Amino acid sequence: MEDIGFINLIMDQLRDYATALVAALPRIAAAIILVVLTWLAVLASRWIIRRVAHRAHMRRNLREVLMMLSSIFIWLVGLLIACTIVFPSITPGRALTTLGLGSVAIGFAFKDVFENFLAGLLILLREPFKIGDHIWTEESGIEGQVEEITIRDTHIRQTDGQLAVVPNAELFQNPVVVRTDAELRRTSIICGVAYGEDVDEARTVIQNAVRSVDTVRNDVRDVQVFAQAFGASSIDFEIAWWTGSRPLDIRSSRDQVVSAVKRALDDAGIEIPFPYRTLTFKSDSPVPLPPQQSDAAED
């Protein structure tokens, strides 16, 4: 008898659930229709933003951010209304309160994720660097070309071919050098000439040699050659010029400039010195010394 009573209790409970489900079917159907309409509204908003951004010549990064924010807002409103339809006891005020408390808890649990997310939004909006730029990060020392900027991280192809995935919070909070922010960049080398050479003549020869290099943009800013310091065995000149801003442009231009300067100084008979070292030994040194020429002649 006890088993029959327990079974009847379960059946009564199931009938109550079924009755409640049948009564809630219209609300569930309305909520499903609302979710579908929300999805269509998201698609429509993305299409409208894409068309407006294209006509306004808006940056691609900014367009993606606006599309993402509008989608999140529409989905949030649509799902909130759907919940209030399915569960009438849940008012919008209670739902927002619960959502706020839940957001605080989730924020503490996923602090780093949200930090990178917000940093990604600010990077995409401000666009301190863009896809294709060569950047150098001071914190991690990574240098390379930006291939992709996502909400969470930035993909940088390093000069040796390796891919570095850097969190956006690191790029946002620490200094980043954008090497290709401008089309041209200044670079320099040091060249020394012997103390016995004429300084003014050497400067003129170096200037003419650098100006003749194809990769040197002396049409924008002239080549600068300054006598910088008295070196150990030479007068050191600092040679500065402007060329392309990419790392490959810098290396290629330096190669051509060094070759041109060396060739021009050789043609002009101007010596590029290298250190000389004279060794002096005492007469009673234990190191065996070679016989002098005079001594060898007497023998």
Order of alpha helices (4+ residues) and beta strands (2+ residues): alpha-alpha-alpha-alpha-beta-beta-beta-beta-alpha-beta-beta-alpha-beta-beta-alpha-alpha
